[in-house]
Each structure stands twice: as C-alpha cells, then as structure tokens.
Amino acid sequence: MNRLVKLGQLLDWYGAFLTERQRSLVRQYAYEDCSLGEIAEREGISRQAVRDAIQTAEAELMDMEAKLGLIETNGKMRRLLEEL
C-alpha cells in the first residue's frame, strides 16, 4: 500500500491520539499532498521541524496499530462479510 494512503488511514483511525499540531501537519502531508517545504512555509517553521514532527506522528500511529490492530481487524471483517 502506498505510504501516504497508509498514513491517511492511520490518521483516520488513530488521529485523535495525536496533538492538534501533529494532526495538522500529517493532514497537510497525507491528505493535501503538500511537500515538506510547502508545509514549513505555511506553518512558519523549518522543513526539518515538519519532517521530524511527521515522522514522530507516523511512528506513534504505527505503534498504535501494532498494539490495537483495529485497521487489520476491520479489514478481516470486511473480507468475511464480502464472502457471505
């Protein structure tokens, strides 16, 4: 699966656990397909700060999925329902 699609999916499921700032940066990156430079300019911060924040948020989201498995479970249930 495309990294940005996966990041958007993780944000949909677990975004409430991130700070508002993290959600905003990840939304711009994943949903609006903005570059790190574009986000940095919009937010008035460095490109490196944007990159670090997005990487941290992505790691937190992936950790939540690894622990809770909601996306995986949902996918399994959808496939089972389609078979019925």
Backbone atoms as SQL, in Angstrom:
CREATE TABLE atoms (id INTEGER PRIMARY KEY, chain TEXT, resi INTEGER, resn TEXT, atom TEXT, x REAL, y REAL, z REAL);
INSERT INTO atoms VALUES
  (1, 'A', 1, 'MET', 'N', 0.850, -1.179, 0.000),
  (2, 'A', 1, 'MET', 'CA', 0.000, 0.000, 0.000),
  (3, 'A', 1, 'MET', 'C', 0.896, 1.243, 0.000),
  (4, 'A', 2, 'ASN', 'N', 0.480, 2.237, -0.733),
  (5, 'A', 2, 'ASN', 'CA', 1.204, 3.499, -0.804),
  (6, 'A', 2, 'ASN', 'C', 1.370, 4.085, 0.599),
  (7, 'A', 3, 'ARG', 'N', 2.552, 4.617, 0.873),
  (8, 'A', 3, 'ARG', 'CA', 2.862, 5.142, 2.216),
  (9, 'A', 3, 'ARG', 'C', 1.891, 6.254, 2.631),
  (10, 'A', 4, 'LEU', 'N', 1.572, 7.172, 1.713),
  (11, 'A', 4, 'LEU', 'CA', 0.675, 8.272, 2.062),
  (12, 'A', 4, 'LEU', 'C', -0.750, 7.781, 2.296),
  (13, 'A', 5, 'VAL', 'N', -1.169, 6.783, 1.549),
  (14, 'A', 5, 'VAL', 'CA', -2.502, 6.208, 1.759),
  (15, 'A', 5, 'VAL', 'C', -2.560, 5.555, 3.131),
  (16, 'A', 6, 'LYS', 'N', -1.520, 4.786, 3.451),
  (17, 'A', 6, 'LYS', 'CA', -1.457, 4.116, 4.754),
  (18, 'A', 6, 'LYS', 'C', -1.431, 5.151, 5.884),
  (19, 'A', 7, 'LEU', 'N', -0.656, 6.226, 5.705),
  (20, 'A', 7, 'LEU', 'CA', -0.582, 7.275, 6.715),
  (21, 'A', 7, 'LEU', 'C', -1.952, 7.935, 6.900),
  (22, 'A', 8, 'GLY', 'N', -2.657, 8.172, 5.811),
  (23, 'A', 8, 'GLY', 'CA', -4.003, 8.741, 5.900),
  (24, 'A', 8, 'GLY', 'C', -4.967, 7.818, 6.623),
  (25, 'A', 9, 'GLN', 'N', -4.853, 6.525, 6.350),
  (26, 'A', 9, 'GLN', 'CA', -5.704, 5.539, 7.014),
  (27, 'A', 9, 'GLN', 'C', -5.409, 5.503, 8.512),
  (28, 'A', 10, 'LEU', 'N', -4.135, 5.521, 8.860),
  (29, 'A', 10, 'LEU', 'CA', -3.757, 5.549, 10.275),
  (30, 'A', 10, 'LEU', 'C', -4.283, 6.809, 10.946),
  (31, 'A', 11, 'LEU', 'N', -4.205, 7.923, 10.250),
  (32, 'A', 11, 'LEU', 'CA', -4.703, 9.181, 10.798),
  (33, 'A', 11, 'LEU', 'C', -6.216, 9.124, 11.018),
  (34, 'A', 12, 'ASP', 'N', -6.932, 8.512, 10.085),
  (35, 'A', 12, 'ASP', 'CA', -8.384, 8.370, 10.234),
  (36, 'A', 12, 'ASP', 'C', -8.741, 7.584, 11.493),
  (37, 'A', 13, 'TRP', 'N', -8.024, 6.507, 11.731),
  (38, 'A', 13, 'TRP', 'CA', -8.346, 5.625, 12.845),
  (39, 'A', 13, 'TRP', 'C', -7.811, 6.110, 14.179),
  (40, 'A', 14, 'TYR', 'N', -6.613, 6.654, 14.180),
  (41, 'A', 14, 'TYR', 'CA', -5.941, 6.965, 15.451),
  (42, 'A', 14, 'TYR', 'C', -5.564, 8.436, 15.609),
  (43, 'A', 15, 'GLY', 'N', -5.979, 9.278, 14.702),
  (44, 'A', 15, 'GLY', 'CA', -5.585, 10.686, 14.726),
  (45, 'A', 15, 'GLY', 'C', -5.951, 11.420, 16.007),
  (46, 'A', 16, 'ALA', 'N', -6.997, 10.987, 16.669),
  (47, 'A', 16, 'ALA', 'CA', -7.432, 11.648, 17.908),
  (48, 'A', 16, 'ALA', 'C', -6.378, 11.538, 19.015),
  (49, 'A', 17, 'PHE', 'N', -5.470, 10.590, 18.875),
  (50, 'A', 17, 'PHE', 'CA', -4.432, 10.413, 19.887),
  (51, 'A', 17, 'PHE', 'C', -3.239, 11.342, 19.685),
  (52, 'A', 18, 'LEU', 'N', -3.189, 11.997, 18.541),
  (53, 'A', 18, 'LEU', 'CA', -2.107, 12.934, 18.261),
  (54, 'A', 18, 'LEU', 'C', -2.465, 14.321, 18.776),
  (55, 'A', 19, 'THR', 'N', -1.466, 15.174, 18.891),
  (56, 'A', 19, 'THR', 'CA', -1.743, 16.564, 19.242),
  (57, 'A', 19, 'THR', 'C', -2.369, 17.248, 18.030),
  (58, 'A', 20, 'GLU', 'N', -3.017, 18.362, 18.259),
  (59, 'A', 20, 'GLU', 'CA', -3.630, 19.107, 17.155),
  (60, 'A', 20, 'GLU', 'C', -2.577, 19.512, 16.130),
  (61, 'A', 21, 'ARG', 'N', -1.412, 19.888, 16.603),
  (62, 'A', 21, 'ARG', 'CA', -0.309, 20.287, 15.717),
  (63, 'A', 21, 'ARG', 'C', 0.125, 19.118, 14.839),
  (64, 'A', 22, 'GLN', 'N', 0.315, 17.951, 15.447),
  (65, 'A', 22, 'GLN', 'CA', 0.696, 16.764, 14.684),
  (66, 'A', 22, 'GLN', 'C', -0.372, 16.416, 13.649),
  (67, 'A', 23, 'ARG', 'N', -1.641, 16.450, 14.065),
  (68, 'A', 23, 'ARG', 'CA', -2.738, 16.150, 13.139),
  (69, 'A', 23, 'ARG', 'C', -2.713, 17.100, 11.954),
  (70, 'A', 24, 'SER', 'N', -2.514, 18.376, 12.231),
  (71, 'A', 24, 'SER', 'CA', -2.499, 19.380, 11.172),
  (72, 'A', 24, 'SER', 'C', -1.378, 19.114, 10.171),
  (73, 'A', 25, 'LEU', 'N', -0.189, 18.839, 10.667),
  (74, 'A', 25, 'LEU', 'CA', 0.948, 18.601, 9.778),
  (75, 'A', 25, 'LEU', 'C', 0.757, 17.325, 8.968),
  (76, 'A', 26, 'VAL', 'N', 0.307, 16.263, 9.615),
  (77, 'A', 26, 'VAL', 'CA', 0.111, 14.999, 8.909),
  (78, 'A', 26, 'VAL', 'C', -1.027, 15.124, 7.899),
  (79, 'A', 27, 'ARG', 'N', -2.095, 15.841, 8.243),
  (80, 'A', 27, 'ARG', 'CA', -3.199, 16.067, 7.296),
  (81, 'A', 27, 'ARG', 'C', -2.703, 16.748, 6.027),
  (82, 'A', 28, 'GLN', 'N', -1.923, 17.812, 6.218),
  (83, 'A', 28, 'GLN', 'CA', -1.403, 18.539, 5.060),
  (84, 'A', 28, 'GLN', 'C', -0.525, 17.637, 4.198),
  (85, 'A', 29, 'TYR', 'N', 0.262, 16.810, 4.839),
  (86, 'A', 29, 'TYR', 'CA', 1.192, 15.931, 4.134),
  (87, 'A', 29, 'TYR', 'C', 0.457, 14.779, 3.431),
  (88, 'A', 30, 'ALA', 'N', -0.435, 14.115, 4.140),
  (89, 'A', 30, 'ALA', 'CA', -1.089, 12.922, 3.600),
  (90, 'A', 30, 'ALA', 'C', -2.322, 13.241, 2.749),
  (91, 'A', 31, 'TYR', 'N', -3.173, 14.147, 3.204),
  (92, 'A', 31, 'TYR', 'CA', -4.431, 14.426, 2.502),
  (93, 'A', 31, 'TYR', 'C', -4.277, 15.461, 1.402),
  (94, 'A', 32, 'GLU', 'N', -3.507, 16.504, 1.674),
  (95, 'A', 32, 'GLU', 'CA', -3.373, 17.591, 0.705),
  (96, 'A', 32, 'GLU', 'C', -2.159, 17.412, -0.200),
  (97, 'A', 33, 'ASP', 'N', -1.343, 16.390, 0.064),
  (98, 'A', 33, 'ASP', 'CA', -0.156, 16.074, -0.721),
  (99, 'A', 33, 'ASP', 'C', 0.798, 17.268, -0.817),
  (100, 'A', 34, 'CYS', 'N', 0.941, 17.992, 0.288),
  (101, 'A', 34, 'CYS', 'CA', 1.861, 19.122, 0.345),
  (102, 'A', 34, 'CYS', 'C', 3.277, 18.611, 0.602),
  (103, 'A', 35, 'SER', 'N', 4.244, 19.296, 0.040),
  (104, 'A', 35, 'SER', 'CA', 5.639, 18.945, 0.305),
  (105, 'A', 35, 'SER', 'C', 6.025, 19.457, 1.689),
  (106, 'A', 36, 'LEU', 'N', 7.136, 18.960, 2.197),
  (107, 'A', 36, 'LEU', 'CA', 7.616, 19.427, 3.498),
  (108, 'A', 36, 'LEU', 'C', 7.894, 20.919, 3.457),
  (109, 'A', 37, 'GLY', 'N', 8.448, 21.388, 2.345),
  (110, 'A', 37, 'GLY', 'CA', 8.734, 22.809, 2.182),
  (111, 'A', 37, 'GLY', 'C', 7.476, 23.664, 2.187),
  (112, 'A', 38, 'GLU', 'N', 6.426, 23.181, 1.522),
  (113, 'A', 38, 'GLU', 'CA', 5.156, 23.920, 1.491),
  (114, 'A', 38, 'GLU', 'C', 4.551, 24.009, 2.893),
  (115, 'A', 39, 'ILE', 'N', 4.581, 22.907, 3.611),
  (116, 'A', 39, 'ILE', 'CA', 4.034, 22.894, 4.968),
  (117, 'A', 39, 'ILE', 'C', 4.843, 23.820, 5.862),
  (118, 'A', 40, 'ALA', 'N', 6.165, 23.756, 5.739),
  (119, 'A', 40, 'ALA', 'CA', 7.036, 24.609, 6.551),
  (120, 'A', 40, 'ALA', 'C', 6.728, 26.085, 6.311),
  (121, 'A', 41, 'GLU', 'N', 6.530, 26.447, 5.053),
  (122, 'A', 41, 'GLU', 'CA', 6.216, 27.837, 4.719),
  (123, 'A', 41, 'GLU', 'C', 4.866, 28.254, 5.304),
  (124, 'A', 42, 'ARG', 'N', 3.874, 27.395, 5.179),
  (125, 'A', 42, 'ARG', 'CA', 2.535, 27.684, 5.733),
  (126, 'A', 42, 'ARG', 'C', 2.577, 27.872, 7.246),
  (127, 'A', 43, 'GLU', 'N', 3.339, 27.004, 7.906),
  (128, 'A', 43, 'GLU', 'CA', 3.357, 26.970, 9.370),
  (129, 'A', 43, 'GLU', 'C', 4.400, 27.896, 9.989),
  (130, 'A', 44, 'GLY', 'N', 5.304, 28.414, 9.176),
  (131, 'A', 44, 'GLY', 'CA', 6.338, 29.297, 9.699),
  (132, 'A', 44, 'GLY', 'C', 7.392, 28.576, 10.525),
  (133, 'A', 45, 'ILE', 'N', 7.670, 27.320, 10.142),
  (134, 'A', 45, 'ILE', 'CA', 8.693, 26.533, 10.832),
  (135, 'A', 45, 'ILE', 'C', 9.640, 25.964, 9.785),
  (136, 'A', 46, 'SER', 'N', 10.715, 25.340, 10.233),
  (137, 'A', 46, 'SER', 'CA', 11.692, 24.791, 9.286),
  (138, 'A', 46, 'SER', 'C', 11.172, 23.492, 8.665),
  (139, 'A', 47, 'ARG', 'N', 11.724, 23.182, 7.505),
  (140, 'A', 47, 'ARG', 'CA', 11.389, 21.940, 6.822),
  (141, 'A', 47, 'ARG', 'C', 11.763, 20.744, 7.694),
  (142, 'A', 48, 'GLN', 'N', 12.886, 20.855, 8.390),
  (143, 'A', 48, 'GLN', 'CA', 13.342, 19.779, 9.272),
  (144, 'A', 48, 'GLN', 'C', 12.362, 19.556, 10.425),
  (145, 'A', 49, 'ALA', 'N', 11.808, 20.635, 10.967),
  (146, 'A', 49, 'ALA', 'CA', 10.830, 20.513, 12.055),
  (147, 'A', 49, 'ALA', 'C', 9.576, 19.792, 11.567),
  (148, 'A', 50, 'VAL', 'N', 9.159, 20.105, 10.351),
  (149, 'A', 50, 'VAL', 'CA', 7.993, 19.426, 9.764),
  (150, 'A', 50, 'VAL', 'C', 8.290, 17.944, 9.601),
  (151, 'A', 51, 'ARG', 'N', 9.455, 17.633, 9.036),
  (152, 'A', 51, 'ARG', 'CA', 9.847, 16.238, 8.813),
  (153, 'A', 51, 'ARG', 'C', 9.880, 15.462, 10.130),
  (154, 'A', 52, 'ASP', 'N', 10.503, 16.047, 11.135),
  (155, 'A', 52, 'ASP', 'CA', 10.600, 15.381, 12.437),
  (156, 'A', 52, 'ASP', 'C', 9.221, 15.137, 13.044),
  (157, 'A', 53, 'ALA', 'N', 8.351, 16.145, 12.974),
  (158, 'A', 53, 'ALA', 'CA', 7.008, 16.023, 13.551),
  (159, 'A', 53, 'ALA', 'C', 6.201, 14.942, 12.838),
  (160, 'A', 54, 'ILE', 'N', 6.305, 14.890, 11.523),
  (161, 'A', 54, 'ILE', 'CA', 5.563, 13.888, 10.753),
  (162, 'A', 54, 'ILE', 'C', 6.106, 12.493, 11.036),
  (163, 'A', 55, 'GLN', 'N', 7.418, 12.360, 11.104),
  (164, 'A', 55, 'GLN', 'CA', 7.999, 11.050, 11.407),
  (165, 'A', 55, 'GLN', 'C', 7.600, 10.570, 12.802),
  (166, 'A', 56, 'THR', 'N', 7.614, 11.480, 13.766),
  (167, 'A', 56, 'THR', 'CA', 7.218, 11.122, 15.127),
  (168, 'A', 56, 'THR', 'C', 5.749, 10.694, 15.162),
  (169, 'A', 57, 'ALA', 'N', 4.898, 11.473, 14.505),
  (170, 'A', 57, 'ALA', 'CA', 3.471, 11.148, 14.471),
  (171, 'A', 57, 'ALA', 'C', 3.238, 9.813, 13.774),
  (172, 'A', 58, 'GLU', 'N', 3.916, 9.591, 12.661),
  (173, 'A', 58, 'GLU', 'CA', 3.755, 8.333, 11.929),
  (174, 'A', 58, 'GLU', 'C', 4.177, 7.140, 12.787),
  (175, 'A', 59, 'ALA', 'N', 5.269, 7.288, 13.511),
  (176, 'A', 59, 'ALA', 'CA', 5.730, 6.207, 14.393),
  (177, 'A', 59, 'ALA', 'C', 4.705, 5.936, 15.490),
  (178, 'A', 60, 'GLU', 'N', 4.126, 6.993, 16.059),
  (179, 'A', 60, 'GLU', 'CA', 3.102, 6.824, 17.097),
  (180, 'A', 60, 'GLU', 'C', 1.870, 6.120, 16.532),
  (181, 'A', 61, 'LEU', 'N', 1.447, 6.519, 15.334),
  (182, 'A', 61, 'LEU', 'CA', 0.275, 5.909, 14.714),
  (183, 'A', 61, 'LEU', 'C', 0.520, 4.438, 14.393),
  (184, 'A', 62, 'MET', 'N', 1.691, 4.127, 13.872),
  (185, 'A', 62, 'MET', 'CA', 2.020, 2.738, 13.553),
  (186, 'A', 62, 'MET', 'C', 2.112, 1.895, 14.818),
  (187, 'A', 63, 'ASP', 'N', 2.615, 2.482, 15.890),
  (188, 'A', 63, 'ASP', 'CA', 2.696, 1.778, 17.167),
  (189, 'A', 63, 'ASP', 'C', 1.295, 1.456, 17.697),
  (190, 'A', 64, 'MET', 'N', 0.379, 2.401, 17.543),
  (191, 'A', 64, 'MET', 'CA', -0.999, 2.164, 17.991),
  (192, 'A', 64, 'MET', 'C', -1.641, 1.031, 17.198),
  (193, 'A', 65, 'GLU', 'N', -1.412, 1.021, 15.882),
  (194, 'A', 65, 'GLU', 'CA', -1.977, -0.052, 15.064),
  (195, 'A', 65, 'GLU', 'C', -1.349, -1.387, 15.436),
  (196, 'A', 66, 'ALA', 'N', -0.056, -1.396, 15.713),
  (197, 'A', 66, 'ALA', 'CA', 0.619, -2.639, 16.106),
  (198, 'A', 66, 'ALA', 'C', 0.041, -3.178, 17.411),
  (199, 'A', 67, 'LYS', 'N', -0.299, -2.290, 18.323),
  (200, 'A', 67, 'LYS', 'CA', -0.833, -2.715, 19.619),
  (201, 'A', 67, 'LYS', 'C', -2.321, -3.045, 19.566),
  (202, 'A', 68, 'LEU', 'N', -3.092, -2.221, 18.844),
  (203, 'A', 68, 'LEU', 'CA', -4.542, -2.385, 18.843),
  (204, 'A', 68, 'LEU', 'C', -5.071, -3.183, 17.646),
  (205, 'A', 69, 'GLY', 'N', -4.454, -3.036, 16.506),
  (206, 'A', 69, 'GLY', 'CA', -4.833, -3.803, 15.317),
  (207, 'A', 69, 'GLY', 'C', -6.221, -3.527, 14.784),
  (208, 'A', 70, 'LEU', 'N', -6.734, -2.330, 14.986),
  (209, 'A', 70, 'LEU', 'CA', -8.095, -2.022, 14.549),
  (210, 'A', 70, 'LEU', 'C', -8.256, -2.042, 13.034),
  (211, 'A', 71, 'ILE', 'N', -7.265, -1.525, 12.324),
  (212, 'A', 71, 'ILE', 'CA', -7.351, -1.489, 10.865),
  (213, 'A', 71, 'ILE', 'C', -7.305, -2.904, 10.303),
  (214, 'A', 72, 'GLU', 'N', -6.412, -3.705, 10.814),
  (215, 'A', 72, 'GLU', 'CA', -6.295, -5.093, 10.359),
  (216, 'A', 72, 'GLU', 'C', -7.576, -5.874, 10.662),
  (217, 'A', 73, 'THR', 'N', -8.101, -5.719, 11.858),
  (218, 'A', 73, 'THR', 'CA', -9.332, -6.418, 12.242),
  (219, 'A', 73, 'THR', 'C', -10.500, -5.980, 11.370),
  (220, 'A', 74, 'ASN', 'N', -10.588, -4.696, 11.110),
  (221, 'A', 74, 'ASN', 'CA', -11.652, -4.175, 10.261),
  (222, 'A', 74, 'ASN', 'C', -11.563, -4.758, 8.854),
  (223, 'A', 75, 'GLY', 'N', -10.352, -4.852, 8.329),
  (224, 'A', 75, 'GLY', 'CA', -10.151, -5.433, 7.005),
  (225, 'A', 75, 'GLY', 'C', -10.574, -6.890, 6.953),
  (226, 'A', 76, 'LYS', 'N', -10.241, -7.638, 7.993),
  (227, 'A', 76, 'LYS', 'CA', -10.635, -9.048, 8.057),
  (228, 'A', 76, 'LYS', 'C', -12.155, -9.186, 8.095),
  (229, 'A', 77, 'MET', 'N', -12.796, -8.348, 8.888),
  (230, 'A', 77, 'MET', 'CA', -14.258, -8.411, 8.986),
  (231, 'A', 77, 'MET', 'C', -14.907, -8.048, 7.656),
  (232, 'A', 78, 'ARG', 'N', -14.366, -7.068, 6.954),
  (233, 'A', 78, 'ARG', 'CA', -14.905, -6.690, 5.649),
  (234, 'A', 78, 'ARG', 'C', -14.805, -7.847, 4.650),
  (235, 'A', 79, 'ARG', 'N', -13.642, -8.516, 4.666),
  (236, 'A', 79, 'ARG', 'CA', -13.459, -9.657, 3.744),
  (237, 'A', 79, 'ARG', 'C', -14.434, -10.794, 4.078),
  (238, 'A', 80, 'LEU', 'N', -14.639, -11.048, 5.353),
  (239, 'A', 80, 'LEU', 'CA', -15.594, -12.089, 5.764),
  (240, 'A', 80, 'LEU', 'C', -17.016, -11.733, 5.343),
  (241, 'A', 81, 'LEU', 'N', -17.379, -10.487, 5.504),
  (242, 'A', 81, 'LEU', 'CA', -18.710, -10.041, 5.111),
  (243, 'A', 81, 'LEU', 'C', -18.907, -10.146, 3.588),
  (244, 'A', 82, 'GLU', 'N', -17.878, -9.861, 2.845),
  (245, 'A', 82, 'GLU', 'CA', -17.965, -9.972, 1.388),
  (246, 'A', 82, 'GLU', 'C', -18.159, -11.432, 0.975),
  (247, 'A', 83, 'GLU', 'N', -17.546, -12.346, 1.701),
  (248, 'A', 83, 'GLU', 'CA', -17.696, -13.768, 1.398),
  (249, 'A', 83, 'GLU', 'C', -19.112, -14.244, 1.667),
  (250, 'A', 84, 'LEU', 'N', -19.766, -13.655, 2.670),
  (251, 'A', 84, 'LEU', 'CA', -21.135, -14.046, 2.974),
  (252, 'A', 84, 'LEU', 'C', -22.058, -13.517, 1.926);
